[in-house]
Amino acid sequence: MAFTLKQLRYFVAVADIGTVSGAAQALAISQSAVTEAVRELEADLGVTLFERHPRGLDITHKGHQFLRHATGILSGVADARQALSHETARPKGRLHVGATSLVAGYVLSDILSRFRRANPEVEVTALEDSGEYLEHLLVGGELDVAVMVTSNLRDRMALQTEILDVSPYQLWLPMGHPLATQTSVGIEDLAGEPMIMLTLDEIEEATRKLLSAFGARPRVAFRTRSVEAVRSLVATGAGIALLPEMVYRPWSLEGDRIVSRDVSGSLPVVQVGVVWRKGAPLPQAAREFIVAAQSQRPQR
């Protein structure tokens, strides 16, 4: 039996929320309907998509691979419906987009894919740079829109923002780490642990706030600008890391497992949004891009 769009929607909801009960509540259906749909999907695919445990569900490596395909299928169906009901002419011309490093690979690619499918006659150019420089280009009219970390936006008077995601920090641990047995970890539990620190420009300010939450300087074992390097180092036991939930993936490139845990206490969050110059007339292509960005907003 081939899988259905309904099964894909239920699967994506469970993957996003992490529990069957939470997915059922978000979908306004019964838990049994969600459970049955996921089981039928696993039977059809011949793989285990989730590992079941008392706290909820953890997506498996195969499940993580299939999740990207499932979201792409659902996005394509939504695009097809939109194209049939779209009464205005498709925009043409050029669209200049900026992105900060942290969001370029985790947020921008999906938005651009969705936008290009719906607007094939628009030529898109994209630039990755620091948040401060992207703000300069937006104010100067050299960029139409940007997708960036907005938590530390500098020129709020000149820029309009639409928040797409608010991502709390989580603790990343290798499999078998003593703290992995806890559902929530306190800041005090991290004292003395070797830390792998991500030093991308756009989260530098948030990282400084994060360090101050310790009360004492943590023992930093490695600093890097690469999220994948953090993932690999944590997975192989070189240290632990505190990073926004949006960049968490349960596997390193080498196939080693990483687990995440919530951290109690007052930690900063990372806000990601689409940004454009306030008061300036937006071309149709830019408006369509903002719509595409809004449609990619995670359902939590």
Protein Blocks (a to p, Z undefined) as FASTA:
>chain_A
ZZdfklmmmmmmmmmnopaklmmmmnopafklmmmmmmmmmmmnopafbdcdfklccddf
klmmmmmmmmmmmmmmmmmmmmmmmmbdcdehjddddddfklmmmmmmmmmmmmmmmmmm
bccddddddfklmmmmmmnopafbdcddfklcfblmlpccddfbdcdddddddehiaklm
pfbdcfklmgoiacdddfbfklmmmmmmmmmmnopacddfbdcfbfklmmmmmmnopacc
dddfklgcfbdfkopacdddddedjdddddddddddehiacdfklmmmmmmmmmmpccZZ
